[in-house]
Amino acid sequence: QTPSELLAAAQNFKQQGNAFFKEGNYPKALFQYHQALNFVKPVGIPGEVDAATSQAQALGVKGKDMSIPAEQLVELRDLKAA
């Protein structure tokens, strides 16, 4: 899946989590929020390099670019901060 597709899926999980939270179903809400975070975890913010990527680059290993397009940067930051 592309970073944009992962972000869209994460937004969907977050919305479902919000609905469960409003209903008072906190376990289901927590699960949905957890799913949202799992979907955005591999998506990178352009210019940021995590420890694993840094080590891979030092070893000369090229990975798949999972950076999000600039126009979706605020959305990604909001999900990761929530």
N, C-alpha and C positions, 0 to 999 in steps of 0.2 A: 504494500500500500504506500501511496505517496504521503509526504508530510501533511499536505492539505486534507487528504482523506482521513488521516489519523486525527487531525484536529477537528474535523467535522464529526467524527464518531465520538470523540471526547466531549464535545459540546452537547451531543445528544444524551450521553450518559449523565452529564451534569444536570441537564433539564429534567431528566427522569428522577434524578436524586432530589432535585428541588421539589418536585411534585410529591414524592414520598415523604419528604421532610414536612411539607405543609399538612399532609395527612396524619402526621405524628408517627409514621412508620420509620423510625430511626435506623433499625438494622438494614432495611432495604435501601434507605437513603445513603447510608455509609457505604454499602456495597457498590452502588452506582457511582459515588464520588471516587471510590477506589479504582473502579474501572476507568473512569475518566483520566485519572492520573497515570494509570498504566499505559493508556494510549498516547499520552503526550510525552511520556518519559524518553522515548528514543528520538523525539523531535528536537532538533537543536535551534538555538537562536543564532542567527548569522553573526560571526565574529567571536562567539564563545566556544571554547574548547574544554571539554571535560577531561578528567584524568585518564580515562581509558583511551580516548581519542588521541590525547597527547602522547601516551606511551606507544600506541600503534603507529603514529606518525614517526616517532623516534626510531622505530624498528623498520620503517619503510613500508608498512602495510597500508594499503589504500582501502578505505571502506566506502560504503554507499553514502552519498551526500543526503543527509536527512534534515537539512536546514529548511526552515519554513520561508515562504516568500515574504518580502518586507511588508506587504500590505496586510498580512495576518499576524504580524509580530505582537501587536497589542493584545489580540485575542489569546495568543499562546501564553504571554506573560500573565495575563489575568487567570488563566486556567492553572498554571503552575503555582501561582501565589495563593489561590483559593484553598 
